Amino acid sequence: MDGKARATLTDAEASFLVDFRRDLHMHPELAWEEHRTAAKVAEAARQAGLEVREGVAGTGVVAVLRGSGSSPSDGVRRTILIRADMDALPLQEAPGRPYGSTVAGRMHACGHDAHTAMAITAAKVLARQRGTLPGNVVFAFQPAEETDGGAAPMIAAGALLEPRVDAAIAIHLANTIQVGQIAAQPGPVSAATDGFVIVIRGKGGHAARPHLSVDPIAVAGQIITALHTLMTREKSPAQPGVLTIGAIHGGTAGNIIADTCELRGTLRTYDPALRTELRRRVVEVVEGTAQTFRATASLEWDGGAYPPCVNDAVITDLVRSVAGKVVGHGNVVTQEPSLGGDDMAYFLEAVPGCYMRLGSANASRGIDGPGHSPRFDIDEDCLPIGVNVLVETAWAYLAGQSEN
């Protein structure tokens, strides 16, 4: 950066940022239903003079800003992607906010309204600087992060092409850190999320004569114990990973042995090799344990599973350097990786990049509700910080600073 504070928002841009976020917050839309949100994003991008493609992977929007400034000193014109997710959650918001959700049972409880508002405002700021911008910026506004994921379909639809994207960045709000702080570190940010369904087939009968039946619920208990033993005895304690059985469905009455029982769960890991090995062993344990007790079992993996989200070391160093100039180097922190999943992983599999966390909590104002909670809200002072970091990181990358 050259000290010219390129990312300083005009009064109009600052007002737009807050108003846009609040409007989206009041009109939340669930995954694959983000029609109003996408239309507002597309309109704002066109007004800023960007090339806009709507309907990408359903409700996604791709907006392209082609800078016309001189090439950087190394002569390489680059393209960076800024991603924002748009979908809300099926949750009833706690009352008391003047900009609360107007849709019953729908709420922006994970900050996607703010992600979208920051990205489109960054587009407006960069658009007025296009005459000196030494490269291109692609803005990907994606649907369905909270469900089966819009990132992979957007990539399949060409979001990383025309122009070809070289790097990607994104922001996720975090009420685990205070407003004015930014967390970014290389390596895993979120986990691979492998959901599964196990169906155990036994032989139904009367509860008084279990020896004439094969009890699938009893077998389910053995399988659960065996799977948790697998995680504690075949995985190194130094390797993060968790397996959870979150649902059991079986039986109709206390005096009837059922024919079948279903288990639903999730396996979460960071390391691709560990993920592959555990997926193999989970199947072996399920099938082998069932066979031991005269039952059969089958396991199906969730086809919408996300890979791990992994930050590139070079791009992350650039983000941390930029963030330090925006919030002060003492406010650039690291956070323990989450075993939650995020489909930003697909963008970071395709190109190097960084997924950063932006502090949005303010305990002194009672703004500390966790994500996916009816109490979730943010200190809106975080919004211009996020825009500044997005804009300045784009400039630094396009100027070739990540190559130094």
HELIX and SHEET records of a PDB file:
HELIX    1   1 ASP A   11  MET A   26  1                                  16    
HELIX    2   2 HIS A   35  GLN A   47  1                                  13    
HELIX    3   3 HIS A  112  ALA A  127  1                                  16    
HELIX    4   4 ALA A  151  ALA A  156  1                                   6    
HELIX    5   5 PRO A  210  LEU A  212  5                                   3    
HELIX    6   6 PRO A  216  ARG A  233  1                                  18    
HELIX    7   7 PRO A  272  THR A  292  1                                  21    
HELIX    8   8 ALA A  313  VAL A  327  1                                  15    
HELIX    9   9 HIS A  329  ASN A  331  5                                   3    
HELIX   10  10 MET A  344  ALA A  350  1                                   7    
HELIX   11  11 ALA A  363  ARG A  365  5                                   3    
HELIX   12  12 CYS A  382  LEU A  398  1                                  17    
HELIX   13  13 GLN A  401  GLU A  403  5                                   3    
SHEET    1   A 8 GLU A  51  VAL A  56  0                                        
SHEET    2   A 8 GLY A  60  ARG A  66 -1                                        
SHEET    3   A 8 GLY A 135  GLN A 142 -1                                        
SHEET    4   A 8 ARG A  78  ASP A  85  1                                        
SHEET    5   A 8 ALA A 167  GLN A 178  1                                        
SHEET    6   A 8 GLY A 353  ALA A 361  1                                        
SHEET    7   A 8 ILE A 182  ALA A 183 -1                                        
SHEET    8   A 8 VAL A 332  VAL A 333  1                                        
SHEET    1   B 2 GLY A 187  SER A 190  0                                        
SHEET    2   B 2 CYS A 309  ASN A 311 -1                                        
SHEET    1   C 4 GLY A 241  GLY A 250  0                                        
SHEET    2   C 4 THR A 260  THR A 269 -1                                        
SHEET    3   C 4 ALA A 192  ARG A 201 -1                                        
SHEET    4   C 4 THR A 296  TRP A 301 -1                                        
SHEET    1   D 2 GLY A 205  HIS A 206  0                                        
SHEET    2   D 2 ILE A 256  ILE A 257 -1                                        
END                                                                             
